[in-house]
Amino acid sequence: MNFARICAAVVALLAVASPGSAQAPGYPARPVTVIVPFPAGGSTDWLARMLSQKLEQRLKGSTFVVENRPGGANVVAAVTVARSPPDGHTLLMTTSTTMAINPSVFKNLAYDPTKDFVPVALVSRVPFVLVVNSNLPIKSIADLVREAKAKPGGLTYASTGAGSAAHLYMALLQNALGIPATAVPYKGNAPGLQDTIAGHVSLMFSDLLGALPHIRSGKLRALGVSTKGRAPAALDLPTLQEAGVNGYDASAWQMIVAPAKTPKEIVGALNAELNAILREPPTMADINGRGHIAVATPPVAELQRFVQSEIARWAKVVEATGAKGTQ
């Protein structure tokens, strides 16, 4: 299930949708807790708080409270929500790592994305950008291939851990181009970027928001964006597909989910409310301005198929990198 089909489903949905707020009688009956598996201040946390505020405005008299529960590669937060009462009063603002990648990386994952959760809304995609140290003689994908093959093992890249986007997106690139590169582990995106700027590593995949200031200042050189379409926050940057990596399309994504067995009326109402919010031009501009790509969420059944397809897709990549069952 790709994003083109998701967009088509959304168009079909909007063609028959009626205006006004969806209703689930009696909901919410008390404050709704939205759990975020990251510390406060990050992009996922911002999305949760922004959408919670807008839901309060639409669902008159309601209260949505954001709670940060970082730890364990998102597992702590996921298990908390999976074990919560399925009544719509505990939600999880989660990512593709939680829902699609962890099932392959963990030997014994404490939750099942398809059995323990029901997807409520797809919120955004997160494009990454391939950047290289600006002092290297690499100004194109052709240059990258030539340099990598001329110095087998000589190119290094910053990885933020087995199964992370920085790791898996590079694995996809290596497979597409047939080039060698050696991973250097970092605890986060920021230190990896700093060492790429300093020349301690050759290149990396970074989230767009973190890399863009360094690209604009000339400290880093961008070779392409990971998504099939250009990123709204940097329309001047080509995609990797445009740069010569045929068929390359990868992005993280963020989704709101609820515990499995949450009543369909509540899930459907939240899906409709969030779809209306995500189609508002100011909301789209805010999301796109933070280096993401706003998504008008499709219906729940379409989201369930999307999650299943993403689990299958990333399982192949994780296995090819040797990261399967490493945690």
Summary of the structure (lengths in Angstrom):
residues: 327
radius of gyration: 20.0
end to end distance: 27.3
largest distance: 66.2
contacts: 1141
relative contact order: 0.20
helix: 45%
strand: 19%
